[in-house]
């Protein structure tokens, strides 16, 4: 039995190594936040995610697409069918009419989120040569996940507050945006959010921190829309397996009793 | 061993008897999985063969369902995987089971291999059994690599580029081989198409080799922690129910850990950058394989010459084929090998160091560490193992399994 524990530890160490190795780096430590969706019992804070959607709609969506989401998905955040219809109808999306001509019509809940640019080339051309990344899975696509995106969005340092050695080391000019957490520190995106930028309809105080936390909650949901179902299922599966392994152990002992 | 059974089984069910008279599958199952005499002294390390088999089946079943919903086209692959995650009913579960399942399949197989190393399961008369196992490991690595390319993320694309480029190190024909592998002049849609076809094919070849592995196992039966042959019925128990129940218990414990990863940390074993769609114009900061291939990746990079690195990497696995002849000791189990016992653990640490180095960019201390670890890896198999067998004085072996088991009980 002791041997098998050792083997388990070894196997886990081997498993852990990949992740530990990647976490180590010389970037500044991320601002670790408490997230509503963390841990095996995590769920999305619906109100925060709805506010986050408002932040995305009013600010981020000017440049960043959310290609993998459809308006109908918003119902998962607690909006009702009529509200989703209303939100979709605010957008004009390209389609092909009955006579085969290119038309624009109001979006329906089944449509994907409207892209800010018709294609990647247009997005790159309008943004200094590089298309802003799609945000559909951004929380899963960055190491550090929600903490990274939170740190990035709150990690801008104005040029006049930079230390001379930072300016020198990273070749920062007055026109650059300096971000503590972005690899290489010079980021094309100007600070997108600031205190008071978005007027919340639910009256929540619109500090920078609040807006960033809300939009991260929304983007986390966008990246992993089935997280709550996954957690619920996981707890049931593990409880079942625990009971089953207890049963198996009892049966095994019973079977082996005549051999000991 | 297999011929030691008594009279052939009699089946009361007429249909079963009718079939068995013409196609003896029931007799076979009875003989190989019920009455099959198995050493009575297995520890929990002996669970991992059964666990690996279950993982193989689980990978094939989830893989077939994924293939029903996946599109092997470079323009559509990434989104089709996300569609599985979002819109296919329980698609997220199937994909996370498959993704995490690859890691746990390898974990189980690595423990299984360690078991073989520590208890000398590769020694006569089980050399072919062991070699078939090495073939399975190679096929698993190929399958895992091919599968990792399919979601067409950044690491998929660049991993495929790096690994296929290894073949360009072959003198004269290398570049032609790479073009042939790619189906073009770069990793592109034709590459993805053939990788998908091969990823679907190889698991069934693995099943075939596993079948041979099991056939070879059942000729002389399993090795055991003492490494001595069973001498009679007092040393063995029937496979069922004794080991079916013990394997069942070990399996459920393994599945608990597996489920914890599937449901609560499904992305912790993967690279975040693979959630960025493949872009041939942007190279990720670091190109690293999944954890289970890292030690071999470190060996590849530790040699300053490309061809040399490729030879060392394949050589590190090829060595395992001749392991039965490199080990000159006639004692199987490390329980009775007072010196070699420790070197097995040193080898495990060495492989872990290699894995750790493989995850880091080859700079500074990591270069030195991975070179030293690579040298030690080959030193272990090529020098230490043959010499140690000659100079080590093994402890006295117990007269029989039953004897050793009963003595231990008495203490």
Contacts between the chains, C-beta under 8 A, distances in Angstrom:
chain1	res1	chain2	res2	distance
A	1	B	43	7.9
A	1	B	44	7.0
A	3	B	43	5.8
A	3	B	44	7.2
A	3	B	45	6.7
A	4	B	43	6.6
A	4	B	44	3.6
A	4	B	45	6.6
A	7	B	44	7.7
A	7	B	45	6.4
A	7	B	111	5.5
A	7	B	114	7.1
A	8	B	257	7.9
A	10	B	111	7.8
A	10	B	114	7.8
A	10	B	348	6.7
A	11	B	107	5.0
A	11	B	110	7.1
A	11	B	111	5.7
A	12	B	257	7.9
A	13	B	352	6.8
A	14	B	107	7.0
A	14	B	110	7.0
A	14	B	291	6.9
A	14	B	352	6.4
A	14	B	355	6.6
A	15	B	103	6.7
A	15	B	107	6.3
A	15	B	269	6.7
A	15	B	291	6.6
A	17	B	291	6.3
A	17	B	294	7.5
A	17	B	352	6.9
A	17	B	355	5.5
A	17	B	356	5.6
A	17	B	359	6.7
A	18	B	269	6.4
A	18	B	290	7.2
A	18	B	291	3.3
A	18	B	294	6.7
A	18	B	355	7.8
A	18	B	359	5.8
A	19	B	268	5.5
A	19	B	269	7.0
A	21	B	356	6.0
A	21	B	359	3.3
A	21	B	360	6.0
A	22	B	271	7.3
A	22	B	288	7.8
A	22	B	359	6.5
A	39	B	264	7.8
A	40	B	263	7.5
A	40	B	264	4.9
A	67	B	79	7.8
A	68	B	79	7.0
A	68	B	82	5.1
A	68	B	86	6.6
A	73	B	86	7.8
A	133	B	276	7.5
A	136	B	82	7.2
A	137	B	82	6.9
A	137	B	275	4.5
A	140	B	267	5.9
A	140	B	272	6.3
A	140	B	275	4.5
A	141	B	272	5.4
A	141	B	273	6.7
A	141	B	275	3.7
A	141	B	276	5.0
A	142	B	272	5.7
A	143	B	272	4.7
A	143	B	273	8.0
A	145	B	272	7.5
A	183	B	285	7.3
A	223	B	275	7.9
A	225	B	86	6.0
A	226	B	85	7.4
A	226	B	86	7.6
A	226	B	92	4.5
A	229	B	92	7.9
A	230	B	92	6.4
A	230	B	93	7.4
A	230	B	96	7.7
A	230	B	263	5.6
A	230	B	266	7.8
A	231	B	263	6.8
A	231	B	264	7.2
A	233	B	93	7.0
A	233	B	263	6.4
A	234	B	259	6.6
A	234	B	260	7.6
A	234	B	262	7.3
A	234	B	263	2.5
A	234	B	264	5.7
A	235	B	263	7.8
A	237	B	259	5.0
A	237	B	263	6.5
A	238	B	256	6.2
A	238	B	259	5.4
A	238	B	260	6.5
A	238	B	263	7.3
A	241	B	252	5.7
A	241	B	255	5.5
A	241	B	256	4.7
A	241	B	259	6.0
A	242	B	256	6.5
A	244	B	252	5.1
A	245	B	249	6.3
A	245	B	252	3.8
A	245	B	253	5.3
A	245	B	256	6.5
A	248	B	245	6.9
A	248	B	248	4.9
A	248	B	249	4.0
A	248	B	252	5.3
A	249	B	249	5.2
A	251	B	245	5.5
A	251	B	248	7.8
A	251	B	249	7.9
A	252	B	245	4.3
A	252	B	246	5.4
A	252	B	248	7.3
A	252	B	249	4.8
A	255	B	241	4.9
A	255	B	242	6.1
A	255	B	245	4.9
A	256	B	242	6.5
A	256	B	245	7.7
A	256	B	246	7.6
A	259	B	40	6.2
A	259	B	237	6.2
A	259	B	242	7.2
A	260	B	409	7.0
